[in-house]
Amino acid sequence: MRVRKHVNIPAVTLLRSGIQKVGGLRLIGLVAITSVLIACGGGGTAAPLEITYISLEDGNAEVYSILADGSENAKRLTSTRDAAESSPQYSPGATSIAFLSDRNGEDDLYVMDALGNGEQRAVEADGTRTSFAWSPDGTRIAYVSEEESETEIHVVNVEEKQERRLTKNAATEQLGNWSPDGVWIVYAVIDASDNQGIYKKNPDGVDEIQLTMDPDSKPRFSPDGRKIAFESTRNGELEVFVIDDEAENETNVSAGSGDDWDFNWSPDSRKLVFVSDRDGNPEIYIVDADGDKLTRLTNNRAIDSSPRWSPDGDKIVFSSNADGDFDLFVMDDVGGNQKRLTNNDFDAIEPDW
């Protein structure tokens, strides 16, 4: 189980040399800090997991964090006027947060430490960034950049800011994520031609393998790297499919009436949680990775969205407008023990553990 604890590090003024050792601990550093949140497998006092998210409570979209047990008030991590942040994601180990911001007129990729310090642009080149994904070791970020009507996937080394373009074609690429071993990046080509489908590409080599040839989108490797889930309209409705990493044993895991989307793998790769409107409005469901045991977790007349599994697999966070605006809630993997985390008149969206 991934937990976080505070480690005080005196006389540390700069963590810019990538992975450093402090007191026997390996830290992936980006900026100056005196107290860092790190991932640990045991020992010390376990602290509640934290969730980062976007809130509009200060007039515009800012990055916040909150403890998953609701024991403390939310903390604002960014502060920009007349700008909007979006898509905050913790790095592996939760030492840093990457996010998008339009503070310079168009969406760009930024990074900061987990306490909200040391914001900096992750990419120096021009272009609009539309999505991104951390590498498993936290040293690189894959991202999609729009430049001169082209949409391509790039990779940047966060510390050295070395950038490399991975794709070059006229189609629109949609980024998925990295395989757990860092050997592959999975993505979709959104194009009404023979090139459409799911691909995986080696970011450090030249291999690029087409896995599907249908109108498929939003692929993501399972945490164990053995399977890839994705969304597809190949049967007319939006549904969630799973294939193995060699494009075999394809399964429609969410088969049913209505659209299904916004899935998330469980940490043990055995289940997926997703949103479906099959019962009339967007609700959260869970299903085994082989398509068995489909279970509805929420039941209301509201919009439930963005379900995300906790790193320990015990909880699912989601956003719901059950009281008129979107707030964050957590529940267990059978829909029980629901707990409200935010409670104000402003939307709280896009949670990430």
CORHUCOR-V70993 format. One record per helix or strand of 2 or more residues. SS is the DSSP state (2 for helix, 1 for strand). FROM is the first residue (numbers start at 0). LEN is the number of residues. Records with the same first field share a line. If there is no record, write none. Layout:
# CORHUCOR-V70993
SS = FROM-LEN + FROM-LEN
This chain:
# CORHUCOR-V70993
1 = 2-6 + 18-4 + 24-4 + 34-6 + 49-6 + 61-6 + 74-2 + 84-6 + 95-6 + 107-6 + 119-2 + 127-7 + 139-8 + 149-8 + 162-3 + 171-7 + 184-6 + 196-5 + 207-3 + 215-6 + 226-6 + 238-6 + 250-2 + 259-6 + 270-6 + 282-6 + 294-2 + 303-6 + 315-5 + 326-5 + 338-2 + 347-5
